[in-house]
């Protein structure tokens, strides 16, 4: 049975007012049971780059039932996996993850550890950003803890992140000073995208890292999840590691690429933006991803309605707290 919906105008005076703007009558026919199939991602007019949901698959009745039955098992398993990554020495975290069902694949040849005795500075690992756990799996692949520079400013989340998390200061001069100091102490990891992206795309790389050192090693990070996404823009980021490790068998692939040649760095006359764009293209080609010019602000404006910054809390004085 078909239903016909018509738009009609009643009243001569009202019709006279709209004579110049509406002169025809339109009819819409809606089927009782429309046979519409979901369009695949490769047939969409534009690719989907940003989306925000915890579920990886469409919640069909069977999938929803399996997910509900898995949560009582998956959450304790996630806590066990997080405890293993936080409490165990980093040299055995790789094997502990495999024993707990977390598949970690390492490709390429990582650079040797910098020797402070002869004045060598640390290497700056330029990583593609998939989840907040990127530095953990980078450290597990290297067998040693690697400090990371992130935009993370949530103190509760730092409890179950075993790597040293350094949040950049608002001013660029303070950022440069902090990163240079960390590189003098050893290797450092940074994600120039500034935020995560779920789809096979790379966001625009910030050019700040190219101005700080010539010891740049690109690292292509890729993960696979079957039930829950380990990222969110509107939800509480403190649950991101739990949702990732709640997957039955999550996977991470860490690919170490060749160190950036000296002639392609800023010390050889290249601009910082040229270096950043080159690093983006190299990592994208390794992962078979596409490069975009979107930034962190574009993502959060599309998904959360803000620019992704954390407002600074006002200072509370002792005589102004709770009316005292």
Backbone bond lengths (Angstrom), bond angles and torsions (degrees), N, CA, C in turn:
res aa  C-N    CA-C-N  psi(-1)  N-CA   C-N-CA  omega(-1)  CA-C   N-CA-C  phi
1 X - - - 1.460 - - 1.512 109.36 -
2 X 1.314 117.47 132.18 1.453 122.97 -179.89 1.521 110.34 -104.53
3 X 1.330 114.36 143.88 1.448 121.31 178.87 1.516 108.33 -111.65
4 X 1.308 116.69 133.58 1.458 122.10 -178.93 1.518 109.05 -111.27
5 X 1.324 114.75 122.37 1.464 121.52 177.80 1.514 108.50 -107.46
6 X 1.325 117.73 127.14 1.460 122.32 -177.87 1.516 110.07 -122.89
7 X 1.308 114.21 145.77 1.466 121.92 175.66 1.523 107.65 -103.77
8 X 1.311 117.40 116.99 1.456 121.95 -178.13 1.522 109.11 -126.00
9 X 1.326 114.05 155.07 1.462 121.46 178.38 1.517 109.30 -112.09
10 X 1.317 116.02 128.37 1.460 120.91 -179.98 1.522 108.87 -112.95
11 X 1.337 115.58 137.28 1.455 119.38 179.35 1.512 111.29 101.93
12 X 1.339 115.69 122.88 1.457 119.89 -175.81 1.530 111.45 -67.92
13 X 1.329 117.06 -39.41 1.455 119.60 -178.32 1.523 111.57 -66.21
14 X 1.352 114.99 -40.20 1.458 118.48 179.90 1.520 111.09 -66.90
15 X 1.343 115.63 -35.62 1.466 119.66 178.58 1.523 110.78 -67.39
16 X 1.330 116.05 -37.22 1.460 118.65 -179.06 1.532 111.19 -64.81
17 X 1.344 115.84 -33.08 1.457 118.17 -179.31 1.520 112.50 -69.57
18 X 1.332 117.01 -28.11 1.461 120.83 -176.22 1.520 112.83 -106.65
19 X 1.318 116.61 17.49 1.463 119.76 -177.34 1.520 111.41 -62.87
20 X 1.319 116.15 -37.87 1.463 120.13 -176.28 1.526 113.10 -78.99
21 X 1.333 118.20 -15.98 1.465 120.38 -176.13 1.516 113.12 -108.88
22 X 1.344 118.45 -28.37 1.455 121.13 -176.74 1.524 108.48 -135.66
23 X 1.309 116.64 113.73 1.453 120.50 -175.80 1.520 112.88 -122.39
24 X 1.318 118.30 -4.89 1.464 120.52 -178.37 1.513 109.76 -126.99
25 X 1.295 115.08 162.23 1.459 122.97 178.20 1.525 108.29 -108.62
26 X 1.348 116.10 128.92 1.451 120.83 -177.21 1.516 110.00 -107.29
27 X 1.317 115.99 142.55 1.451 121.65 177.76 1.517 110.95 -124.76
28 X 1.337 116.68 140.18 1.454 122.82 -179.49 1.524 108.80 -122.43
29 X 1.324 116.47 129.84 1.461 122.24 179.28 1.519 108.31 -109.49
30 X 1.346 116.68 121.87 1.457 122.62 -179.03 1.509 108.79 -114.85
31 X 1.306 117.08 124.02 1.461 121.18 179.72 1.521 110.23 -71.49
32 X 1.350 115.38 148.65 1.463 119.27 -179.66 1.518 110.84 -65.42
33 X 1.334 117.87 -40.38 1.460 123.23 177.68 1.529 108.29 -128.58
34 X 1.310 116.45 84.05 1.466 118.37 -178.02 1.526 111.29 -66.82
35 X 1.319 115.86 130.49 1.457 121.33 178.62 1.531 108.57 -94.21
36 X 1.316 114.70 81.39 1.458 121.24 -178.15 1.523 108.82 -112.14
37 X 1.298 116.28 125.91 1.454 121.68 178.95 1.516 110.04 -99.11
38 X 1.325 115.81 146.95 1.462 120.80 179.38 1.525 110.32 -65.15
39 X 1.299 115.47 137.36 1.459 120.88 179.77 1.522 109.01 -82.32
40 X 1.310 116.44 133.08 1.451 120.62 178.12 1.521 110.38 -71.06
41 X 1.336 115.63 159.67 1.457 120.18 -174.87 1.524 112.53 -64.74
42 X 1.347 117.34 -29.00 1.465 118.88 -178.17 1.521 112.82 -77.63
43 X 1.339 118.10 -8.78 1.451 121.56 -179.97 1.534 112.85 -106.33
44 X 1.316 116.79 2.99 1.461 119.97 178.75 1.522 110.45 -73.01
45 X 1.333 118.48 148.10 1.464 120.05 178.95 1.523 112.72 -61.43
46 X 1.350 116.86 -35.06 1.449 121.80 177.50 1.530 108.53 -133.41
47 X 1.323 117.56 144.31 1.470 119.56 -179.68 1.523 111.38 -70.05
48 X 1.323 115.71 149.32 1.463 121.81 176.00 1.523 107.86 -89.41
49 X 1.314 116.33 117.23 1.464 121.51 -178.84 1.524 110.87 -104.72
50 X 1.331 117.24 -41.92 1.456 121.67 -177.74 1.529 109.48 -114.76
51 X 1.303 117.39 130.53 1.464 122.84 170.05 1.517 107.85 -156.56
52 X 1.315 116.69 156.30 1.463 121.50 -170.92 1.513 109.17 -135.87
53 X 1.316 116.64 107.13 1.453 122.32 176.29 1.519 107.66 -163.44
54 X 1.300 117.19 151.76 1.456 120.60 179.94 1.529 112.62 -84.40
55 X 1.326 118.06 -22.86 1.461 121.16 -175.21 1.517 110.15 -88.95
56 X 1.317 116.42 133.93 1.459 121.55 178.44 1.512 110.80 -80.93
57 X 1.333 117.02 -43.40 1.453 122.20 -176.92 1.530 110.96 -102.45
58 X 1.321 114.47 161.52 1.457 120.29 176.06 1.527 109.36 -65.33
59 X 1.340 118.58 130.79 1.468 120.66 -175.76 1.523 113.19 -75.55
60 X 1.308 116.74 72.29 1.455 120.77 172.48 1.532 109.11 -69.93
61 X 1.331 118.95 164.80 1.472 119.19 -179.57 1.527 113.42 -55.72
62 X 1.339 117.06 -41.63 1.457 119.51 -179.75 1.524 111.44 -69.21
63 X 1.332 116.52 -41.37 1.466 119.77 178.96 1.520 111.37 -66.73
64 X 1.329 117.16 -40.89 1.463 120.41 178.73 1.532 111.06 -63.49
65 X 1.319 116.80 -39.70 1.466 120.15 178.54 1.525 111.04 -64.94
66 X 1.313 116.31 -44.92 1.464 119.95 179.17 1.518 111.24 -63.67
67 X 1.347 117.30 -37.35 1.463 120.68 179.31 1.525 111.27 -66.00
68 X 1.321 117.32 -43.89 1.467 121.00 179.05 1.522 111.40 -64.25
69 X 1.315 116.97 -36.95 1.460 119.80 178.60 1.525 111.94 -72.88
70 X 1.328 116.71 -25.76 1.464 119.88 -177.14 1.529 112.24 -83.76
71 X 1.335 119.13 -27.42 1.467 121.17 -175.14 1.529 112.71 -57.20
72 X 1.342 121.69 -44.75 1.478 119.21 177.78 1.520 113.33 -61.46
73 X 1.317 118.00 -23.39 1.464 121.14 177.00 1.525 110.64 -91.48
74 X 1.327 115.93 -39.63 1.453 120.06 -174.48 1.513 114.31 -69.65
75 X 1.339 118.22 -36.11 1.462 119.06 -177.98 1.526 112.12 -67.52
76 X 1.342 120.74 -47.86 1.479 118.49 174.80 1.528 112.29 -61.37
77 X 1.339 116.99 -34.81 1.457 119.41 177.48 1.524 111.10 -65.71
78 X 1.348 116.41 -38.73 1.462 120.03 177.14 1.522 110.83 -63.95
79 X 1.315 117.75 -41.68 1.469 120.52 177.70 1.524 110.78 -61.96
80 X 1.333 117.36 -39.32 1.460 120.72 178.38 1.525 111.40 -66.04
81 X 1.319 117.03 -40.79 1.457 120.63 179.21 1.527 111.32 -66.57
82 X 1.340 116.43 -40.84 1.466 119.97 178.22 1.525 110.60 -65.69
83 X 1.326 116.90 -40.23 1.463 120.14 177.89 1.523 111.28 -63.10
84 X 1.331 116.84 -38.70 1.468 120.05 178.69 1.521 110.90 -65.01
85 X 1.331 117.02 -41.50 1.456 119.56 179.69 1.514 113.75 -72.66
86 X 1.344 116.97 -22.44 1.463 120.69 -176.41 1.519 112.86 -93.89
87 X 1.325 117.83 -34.63 1.455 121.32 -170.78 1.528 113.58 -101.06
88 X 1.323 117.42 -30.44 1.457 119.67 -176.74 1.520 110.68 -78.50
89 X 1.338 117.93 153.40 1.474 120.48 173.53 1.524 110.59 -59.95
90 X 1.326 116.04 143.56 1.457 120.02 -173.09 1.525 112.62 -63.12
91 X 1.329 117.98 -24.76 1.464 119.72 -178.30 1.520 112.94 -70.75
92 X 1.342 117.57 -17.38 1.459 119.71 178.56 1.527 112.00 -114.21
93 X 1.332 117.55 1.53 1.473 120.23 179.19 1.526 110.21 -63.51
94 X 1.335 116.76 -38.19 1.466 120.48 179.45 1.528 110.89 -55.87
95 X 1.327 117.42 -47.17 1.465 120.98 -179.23 1.527 111.17 -72.36
96 X 1.334 117.27 -33.17 1.466 119.96 177.98 1.522 111.09 -66.24
97 X 1.329 117.03 -38.72 1.457 120.11 177.81 1.531 110.84 -62.95
98 X 1.307 117.18 -43.65 1.469 119.63 178.43 1.526 110.83 -62.41
99 X 1.330 118.19 -38.42 1.463 121.38 179.60 1.514 112.17 -67.21
100 X 1.341 116.44 -27.07 1.467 121.20 -179.66 1.522 112.69 -97.33
101 X 1.323 118.04 10.94 1.455 121.09 174.73 1.507 115.64 90.19
102 X 1.329 118.64 9.70 1.465 122.21 177.71 1.525 107.54 -98.15
103 X 1.312 116.47 114.46 1.464 120.75 -176.58 1.529 110.13 -86.80
104 X 1.315 116.06 122.89 1.458 122.93 -179.70 1.521 108.16 -121.29
105 X 1.327 116.63 119.61 1.465 121.88 179.57 1.528 108.42 -112.63
106 X 1.322 116.03 133.76 1.457 122.48 -179.31 1.519 108.33 -120.33
107 X 1.328 116.24 126.26 1.458 122.25 178.74 1.530 109.16 -125.35
108 X 1.304 115.11 155.87 1.457 119.35 179.25 1.511 112.51 82.90
109 X 1.329 115.82 179.37 1.464 122.54 -178.11 1.520 109.12 -115.63
110 X 1.325 118.38 111.62 1.470 119.97 178.51 1.518 110.76 -70.63
111 X 1.324 117.69 153.10 1.474 120.64 179.69 1.519 111.00 -71.35
112 X 1.335 117.39 155.86 1.475 119.59 178.03 1.515 111.09 -69.73
113 X 1.315 114.82 165.20 1.463 120.64 -179.68 1.521 109.20 -71.72
114 X 1.340 116.01 136.69 1.459 120.56 179.43 1.525 110.27 -67.75
115 X 1.324 115.67 140.61 1.463 122.09 179.92 1.526 109.15 -99.06
116 X 1.320 115.50 113.21 1.459 119.97 -179.52 1.532 111.22 -70.86
117 X 1.350 116.14 -25.85 1.464 119.19 -176.02 1.519 112.90 -63.53
118 X 1.325 117.37 -28.06 1.467 120.84 -179.98 1.521 111.43 -105.89
119 X 1.315 116.59 11.79 1.458 120.73 174.49 1.510 115.56 83.65
120 X 1.325 118.43 18.06 1.459 120.48 178.76 1.524 110.32 -77.22
121 X 1.324 115.85 136.20 1.462 120.80 175.83 1.518 110.02 -88.32
122 X 1.303 115.65 162.99 1.449 119.78 -177.95 1.515 112.62 -72.41
123 X 1.326 114.87 165.54 1.465 122.92 178.57 1.518 108.59 -94.23
124 X 1.303 116.20 140.08 1.465 121.83 177.36 1.523 108.43 -99.75
125 X 1.334 116.47 111.43 1.461 121.92 178.63 1.533 108.74 -83.42
126 X 1.313 116.59 121.60 1.468 122.86 178.74 1.523 107.38 -98.98
127 X 1.333 116.50 107.07 1.467 121.74 -171.73 1.525 111.12 -109.73
128 X 1.314 115.44 143.99 1.466 119.96 166.13 1.519 107.97 -73.39
129 X 1.315 116.63 145.03 1.470 121.85 -169.78 1.522 109.77 -104.85
130 X 1.337 116.04 111.78 1.464 120.88 177.95 1.528 111.94 -107.87
131 X 1.338 117.46 -46.20 1.461 122.01 176.32 1.524 108.21 -143.85
132 X 1.336 115.59 176.16 1.460 120.27 175.96 1.521 112.26 -69.28
133 X 1.319 117.58 -10.74 1.455 122.19 -178.31 1.521 113.19 -90.15
134 X 1.310 118.19 5.24 1.464 120.48 -179.85 1.523 112.56 -55.02
135 X 1.345 120.45 -48.52 1.474 119.24 179.34 1.522 113.61 -62.96
136 X 1.335 117.27 -30.24 1.464 119.52 179.54 1.524 110.41 -66.96
137 X 1.315 117.25 -45.99 1.461 119.81 -179.50 1.529 110.89 -72.95
138 X 1.327 117.75 -28.82 1.459 119.50 172.54 1.527 110.07 -64.79
139 X 1.328 117.05 -43.46 1.463 120.95 178.11 1.527 111.03 -65.38
140 X 1.343 116.88 -39.64 1.460 120.04 178.34 1.526 111.07 -64.56
141 X 1.327 117.12 -36.77 1.463 120.25 178.81 1.521 111.59 -68.97
142 X 1.345 117.82 -33.58 1.459 121.69 -179.77 1.526 112.30 -86.62
143 X 1.325 116.58 -19.44 1.456 119.79 -178.91 1.511 113.88 79.18
144 X 1.325 117.80 15.91 1.462 122.18 178.58 1.523 108.44 -151.79
145 X 1.324 118.12 150.03 1.476 119.85 -178.80 1.523 111.21 -70.22
146 X 1.325 116.01 135.23 1.458 123.34 179.51 1.524 108.09 -118.82
147 X 1.336 118.92 119.20 1.471 119.50 175.39 1.527 110.33 -63.33
148 X 1.316 115.93 154.49 1.465 121.58 -177.36 1.512 110.24 -134.11
149 X 1.314 115.51 144.79 1.461 122.77 173.67 1.510 107.44 -103.77
150 X 1.319 117.44 117.77 1.451 122.11 -176.78 1.519 109.53 -131.72
151 X 1.342 114.67 173.05 1.462 121.63 174.79 1.520 110.88 -93.82
152 X 1.330 117.07 10.87 1.454 121.71 -175.50 1.522 110.69 -72.21
153 X 1.336 117.37 128.07 1.463 121.65 179.21 1.526 111.18 -133.29
154 X 1.325 115.88 35.11 1.453 120.34 -179.04 1.527 108.34 -111.84
155 X 1.338 119.53 102.11 1.465 121.14 -177.75 1.522 114.46 -55.19
156 X 1.360 121.51 -40.41 1.459 118.90 -179.53 1.515 113.75 -60.26
157 X 1.333 117.29 -28.07 1.456 119.73 -177.01 1.513 111.57 -74.86
158 X 1.326 117.55 -23.38 1.449 119.58 -177.13 1.523 111.90 -71.78
159 X 1.322 118.29 -11.52 1.452 120.60 -178.41 1.521 110.48 -65.18
160 X 1.324 117.86 -40.97 1.470 120.08 -176.97 1.524 111.89 -109.36
161 X 1.323 118.09 26.42 1.462 121.97 169.78 1.527 107.39 -112.51
162 X 1.348 118.03 104.77 1.459 119.79 -172.14 1.516 114.31 -70.60
163 X 1.343 119.24 -20.04 1.450 119.32 -179.52 1.526 110.28 -79.33
164 X 1.325 115.39 159.88 1.465 120.67 177.82 1.516 108.76 -75.30
165 X 1.320 115.14 116.88 1.457 120.35 -176.51 1.519 108.92 -102.13
166 X 1.344 116.64 120.52 1.453 121.95 179.63 1.524 108.59 -115.42
167 X 1.328 116.95 115.55 1.460 120.98 178.50 1.518 109.25 -86.26
168 X 1.329 118.17 131.11 1.454 119.74 -178.35 1.521 112.27 -68.05
169 X 1.307 115.70 149.03 1.450 120.92 177.76 1.523 110.00 -76.24
170 X 1.334 117.50 161.07 1.460 119.56 -176.95 1.520 113.62 -61.04
171 X 1.343 118.69 -35.28 1.442 121.27 -174.94 1.527 110.80 -92.09
172 X 1.330 116.17 144.81 1.452 121.25 -177.78 1.517 111.65 -63.90
173 X 1.338 118.04 -36.58 1.461 120.41 179.73 1.520 111.23 -63.12
174 X 1.317 117.59 -39.25 1.458 120.97 177.57 1.521 111.03 -69.33
175 X 1.320 117.22 -35.25 1.457 120.23 176.94 1.515 110.89 -63.48
176 X 1.328 116.75 -46.75 1.457 120.67 -179.64 1.523 111.09 -60.53
177 X 1.312 116.70 -44.51 1.457 120.29 -179.46 1.521 111.49 -61.73
178 X 1.323 116.86 -42.71 1.456 120.83 -178.61 1.525 111.04 -66.46
179 X 1.343 117.73 -45.51 1.462 120.57 -177.58 1.519 111.09 -67.27
180 X 1.331 118.16 -40.68 1.455 120.54 178.06 1.522 111.59 -62.87
181 X 1.313 116.77 -38.43 1.459 120.39 178.14 1.522 111.21 -65.43
182 X 1.324 116.91 -39.86 1.460 120.24 178.37 1.524 112.03 -68.05
183 X 1.327 117.29 -35.47 1.460 120.25 178.41 1.522 111.41 -68.45
184 X 1.310 118.01 -28.94 1.465 120.06 175.99 1.520 111.71 -68.28
185 X 1.331 116.20 -25.91 1.459 120.24 -179.72 1.525 112.24 -85.45
186 X 1.328 118.74 -22.01 1.459 120.83 -179.79 1.516 111.34 159.25
187 X 1.334 115.50 -161.45 1.461 121.16 -178.57 1.525 110.53 -69.86
188 X 1.340 114.60 156.77 1.463 121.49 -176.50 1.519 108.82 -146.85
189 X 1.326 116.35 147.14 1.465 122.50 177.96 1.522 109.54 -116.34
190 X 1.317 115.85 143.67 1.458 121.27 179.62 1.523 108.37 -147.10
191 X 1.327 115.30 146.10 1.470 121.73 177.11 1.525 107.87 -114.17
192 X 1.328 118.41 99.55 1.472 120.65 -173.75 1.521 114.42 -65.75
193 X 1.343 118.00 -16.05 1.461 119.11 179.00 1.520 111.70 -66.87
194 X 1.323 117.42 -30.64 1.456 120.74 178.18 1.503 114.46 84.62
195 X 1.321 118.43 -13.21 1.455 122.53 178.04 1.510 108.37 -160.82
196 X 1.320 116.38 167.81 1.455 120.96 -176.10 1.529 111.04 -87.27
197 X 1.308 114.88 159.33 1.464 122.23 174.89 1.519 107.98 -141.11
198 X 1.324 116.92 126.78 1.464 121.31 -175.94 1.515 113.66 -80.32
199 X 1.296 116.27 -35.89 1.457 120.88 -174.14 1.535 110.51 -82.11
200 X 1.338 117.75 167.62 1.473 120.76 -178.27 1.525 112.55 -73.71
201 X 1.319 115.78 61.11 1.461 122.80 177.87 1.520 108.51 -136.51
202 X 1.311 115.55 152.15 1.454 121.73 173.34 1.517 108.88 -113.67
203 X 1.333 116.23 129.76 1.450 120.75 176.84 1.531 109.35 -75.67
204 X 1.317 116.19 170.54 1.457 121.01 -178.30 1.522 110.77 -64.31
205 X 1.324 115.77 136.03 1.459 121.36 -179.95 1.527 110.09 -84.51
206 X 1.317 115.89 133.72 1.458 120.17 171.94 1.524 108.88 -69.36
207 X 1.321 116.93 141.22 1.470 121.70 -175.16 1.514 113.10 -90.97
208 X 1.325 118.38 5.33 1.461 120.20 -175.58 1.520 111.78 -64.63
209 X 1.331 118.06 -39.37 1.461 120.59 -174.51 1.527 112.00 -63.91
210 X 1.328 117.30 -30.95 1.465 120.59 -176.56 1.525 111.95 -68.70
211 X 1.324 118.04 -20.76 1.452 121.62 -178.43 1.521 112.84 -86.90
212 X 1.333 117.61 -7.40 1.456 120.53 -170.65 1.522 113.70 -99.66
213 X 1.329 118.07 -32.70 1.451 121.26 -176.60 1.525 109.79 -156.59
214 X 1.334 115.25 159.73 1.462 121.39 174.75 1.523 111.91 -101.77
215 X 1.328 116.72 -4.73 1.461 121.49 179.85 1.533 108.79 -89.19
216 X 1.324 116.17 80.26 1.458 122.07 -174.25 1.527 109.91 -114.67
217 X 1.327 115.04 128.91 1.465 121.51 178.73 1.526 108.20 -125.21
218 X 1.329 119.22 112.20 1.475 120.17 177.47 1.526 111.37 -74.28
219 X 1.310 115.15 140.61 1.465 122.14 179.73 1.525 107.81 -130.15
220 X 1.323 116.45 121.34 1.466 122.14 179.36 1.522 108.95 -92.43
221 X 1.324 116.39 115.33 1.466 122.58 -179.59 1.529 109.06 -105.45
222 X 1.314 116.25 133.96 1.460 121.30 177.50 1.523 108.17 -144.56
223 X 1.338 116.88 139.95 1.457 120.71 179.39 1.524 110.37 -131.79
224 X 1.322 114.99 163.60 1.465 121.74 178.83 1.521 108.65 -137.36
225 X 1.332 115.14 132.50 1.455 122.91 179.28 1.520 108.82 -131.85
226 X 1.314 116.58 146.60 1.460 120.91 -175.84 1.523 113.72 -111.73
227 X 1.329 118.29 -15.93 1.465 120.08 -174.89 1.525 112.85 -131.18
228 X 1.329 118.30 -48.33 1.460 122.08 -175.74 1.522 110.26 -125.00
229 X 1.336 115.01 142.62 1.460 120.66 171.93 1.527 108.93 -82.32
230 X 1.315 115.84 140.66 1.456 121.17 -179.74 1.508 113.57 -95.51
231 X 1.329 117.84 21.06 1.461 121.75 178.65 1.519 109.25 -138.06
232 X 1.310 115.58 158.27 1.457 121.51 175.93 1.518 109.08 -158.34
233 X 1.325 115.91 153.44 1.461 121.42 176.39 1.518 111.38 -110.15
234 X 1.331 117.01 -32.54 1.463 120.73 -178.15 1.512 113.32 -103.93
235 X 1.321 117.35 -19.01 1.457 120.87 -179.59 1.516 112.27 -86.29
236 X 1.332 115.47 -172.55 1.455 121.85 179.62 1.522 108.92 -85.07
237 X 1.324 117.18 118.71 1.446 122.03 -176.83 1.521 112.83 -68.66
238 X 1.316 116.97 -16.58 1.454 119.64 177.16 1.511 113.38 -62.77
239 X 1.349 117.52 -19.21 1.461 121.45 179.08 1.528 112.82 -95.25
240 X 1.317 117.78 -1.71 1.464 119.82 -177.87 1.525 112.71 -58.71
241 X 1.350 120.07 -49.44 1.470 118.48 178.02 1.517 113.55 -61.29
242 X 1.334 116.83 -35.89 1.458 119.59 -179.91 1.532 110.55 -65.57
243 X 1.327 117.25 -44.29 1.459 119.28 -179.75 1.523 111.18 -65.72
244 X 1.330 117.49 -37.25 1.469 118.25 178.48 1.524 111.26 -65.12
245 X 1.330 116.78 -46.75 1.463 119.69 -177.88 1.525 112.44 -76.92
246 X 1.335 118.66 -9.14 1.467 120.27 174.44 1.517 112.29 -77.52
247 X 1.311 118.88 -10.97 1.455 120.41 175.13 1.519 109.59 -64.49
248 X 1.322 117.69 144.39 1.481 119.22 -178.31 1.530 113.23 -55.67
249 X 1.316 117.66 -44.56 1.460 120.68 -179.45 1.530 109.68 -147.36
250 X 1.344 117.90 75.04 1.462 119.88 179.30 1.528 110.98 -68.43
251 X 1.315 115.66 156.72 1.462 120.96 -176.99 1.513 109.98 -135.02
252 X 1.317 114.77 145.43 1.464 122.57 176.23 1.520 108.47 -133.60
253 X 1.308 115.81 136.00 1.464 121.50 177.97 1.519 108.55 -122.30
254 X 1.332 115.91 120.74 1.464 123.10 -178.90 1.524 108.08 -113.25
255 X 1.326 116.59 118.32 1.461 122.02 -178.16 1.529 108.88 -117.52
256 X 1.330 115.98 116.27 1.462 121.24 177.50 1.533 108.35 -89.03
257 X 1.322 116.16 123.10 1.455 121.79 179.18 1.523 109.94 -97.14
258 X 1.308 115.54 173.59 1.459 120.04 -178.59 1.523 110.97 -66.78
259 X 1.306 114.60 146.81 1.452 120.70 177.95 1.523 110.16 -62.34
260 X 1.315 116.09 140.97 1.456 120.57 -177.07 1.536 110.09 -63.17
261 X 1.341 117.91 126.22 1.475 119.72 179.16 1.520 111.66 -61.08
262 X 1.331 115.08 151.72 1.457 120.15 -176.56 1.521 112.09 -63.69
263 X 1.340 116.97 -31.92 1.463 119.45 -178.60 1.520 113.00 -72.09
264 X 1.330 118.36 -9.21 1.460 121.76 178.63 1.527 112.25 -104.73
265 X 1.321 117.66 9.61 1.458 121.79 -179.30 1.526 110.62 -100.02
266 X 1.312 115.23 175.15 1.469 120.33 -178.84 1.520 112.19 -67.87
267 X 1.331 117.64 -27.32 1.462 120.06 -179.92 1.521 112.32 -67.38
268 X 1.340 117.41 -16.72 1.462 121.78 178.16 1.522 112.25 -99.33
269 X 1.309 117.39 11.99 1.460 120.59 176.71 1.508 115.22 102.28
270 X 1.321 118.29 -4.53 1.462 120.52 178.03 1.528 110.08 -75.04
271 X 1.320 115.91 145.11 1.461 119.38 175.64 1.531 109.85 -78.19
272 X 1.306 115.53 158.53 1.466 119.77 -179.09 1.525 111.60 -62.91
273 X 1.323 117.50 -33.93 1.461 120.39 179.48 1.527 110.92 -70.41
274 X 1.315 117.82 -35.05 1.462 120.20 176.57 1.525 110.84 -65.71
275 X 1.318 116.69 -40.59 1.460 120.57 178.36 1.525 110.78 -65.30
276 X 1.348 116.69 -44.37 1.466 120.20 -179.51 1.527 111.22 -64.04
277 X 1.323 117.65 -42.69 1.463 120.51 179.14 1.522 111.48 -65.84
278 X 1.324 116.91 -36.47 1.465 120.04 178.08 1.530 110.41 -65.91
279 X 1.306 117.29 -43.43 1.468 120.56 178.30 1.517 111.04 -62.40
280 X 1.322 116.88 -39.39 1.465 120.22 177.68 1.522 111.13 -62.48
281 X 1.325 117.03 -43.26 1.465 120.34 -179.14 1.527 111.59 -67.10
282 X 1.329 117.37 -37.65 1.463 120.71 -178.98 1.525 110.67 -65.93
283 X 1.332 116.46 -46.29 1.465 120.07 179.85 1.527 110.69 -66.87
284 X 1.334 117.28 -40.61 1.465 120.54 179.41 1.530 111.12 -63.54
285 X 1.319 117.58 -39.77 1.465 120.27 179.04 1.521 111.20 -65.98
286 X 1.324 117.78 -35.51 1.464 121.02 178.49 1.517 111.86 -67.21
287 X 1.320 116.58 -39.67 1.471 121.32 -177.76 1.521 113.02 -89.85
288 X 1.348 117.38 -4.59 1.473 121.87 -173.44 1.521 110.72 61.39
289 X 1.327 115.89 37.44 1.452 122.60 176.82 1.526 109.83 -98.78
290 X 1.324 115.52 173.25 1.448 122.03 176.76 1.526 109.81 -111.40
291 X 1.310 116.01 142.19 1.466 121.53 177.68 1.528 109.61 -84.77
292 X 1.313 116.45 141.50 1.464 122.23 176.41 1.522 108.84 -129.92
293 X 1.307 115.75 168.69 1.464 121.99 175.63 1.521 111.72 -105.04
294 X 1.328 117.51 10.58 1.460 120.76 178.56 1.522 110.09 -72.09
295 X 1.326 115.53 152.92 1.455 121.95 -178.64 1.530 110.05 -122.63
296 X 1.322 113.89 -179.93 1.463 120.45 177.13 1.528 111.22 -58.75
297 X 1.323 116.99 -41.20 1.461 120.08 -179.50 1.521 111.31 -64.06
298 X 1.329 117.62 -38.23 1.465 120.46 179.01 1.518 110.98 -62.45
299 X 1.320 116.49 -40.92 1.469 119.84 -179.65 1.522 111.16 -63.67
300 X 1.328 117.22 -49.65 1.458 119.62 -175.44 1.529 112.30 -72.93
301 X 1.312 117.56 -28.30 1.459 118.73 174.37 1.516 111.00 -68.42
302 X 1.318 117.84 -34.31 1.458 121.40 -180.00 1.520 112.35 -76.45
303 X 1.339 117.51 -35.41 1.464 120.35 -173.28 1.521 114.01 -102.29
304 X 1.330 117.35 -35.74 1.462 120.20 -173.17 1.517 113.89 -117.27
305 X 1.322 118.47 -7.55 1.450 120.48 179.37 1.511 114.67 75.60
306 X 1.336 117.94 18.79 1.461 121.30 176.06 1.515 107.97 -140.15
307 X 1.330 116.44 -179.19 1.465 120.17 -177.16 1.519 112.99 -95.73
308 X 1.330 118.15 9.61 1.449 121.58 174.17 1.506 115.77 83.75
309 X 1.311 118.56 7.45 1.458 121.23 178.54 1.517 110.16 -92.62
310 X 1.321 115.46 154.06 1.458 121.82 178.96 1.516 108.47 -99.71
311 X 1.336 119.02 116.75 1.466 119.47 -179.45 1.515 111.78 -64.37
312 X 1.312 115.38 141.22 1.457 120.66 179.82 1.519 109.52 -76.82
313 X 1.338 114.96 131.57 1.456 119.43 -179.32 1.529 110.23 -71.90
314 X 1.328 117.47 139.11 1.468 119.36 178.94 1.517 111.52 -67.37
315 X 1.310 115.91 148.73 1.450 121.00 178.53 1.525 110.41 -71.97
316 X 1.314 115.99 137.15 1.460 121.94 178.47 1.511 109.39 -108.41
317 X 1.300 115.27 125.02 1.457 119.72 179.51 1.541 110.00 -91.99
318 X 1.304 117.82 153.29 1.484 119.85 -176.13 1.528 113.34 -56.52
319 X 1.326 117.51 -34.36 1.468 119.05 -176.76 1.517 112.07 -86.66
320 X 1.335 118.34 3.98 1.447 121.77 -178.71 1.532 112.60 -118.84
321 X 1.331 118.18 5.53 1.441 121.42 -176.76 1.533 109.76 -91.76
322 X 1.330 116.06 125.13 1.473 123.01 176.40 1.521 111.92 53.05
323 X 1.344 116.89 34.32 1.439 120.63 175.01 1.521 115.45 75.67
324 X 1.342 117.07 8.66 1.476 120.05 -178.70 1.521 110.97 -78.59
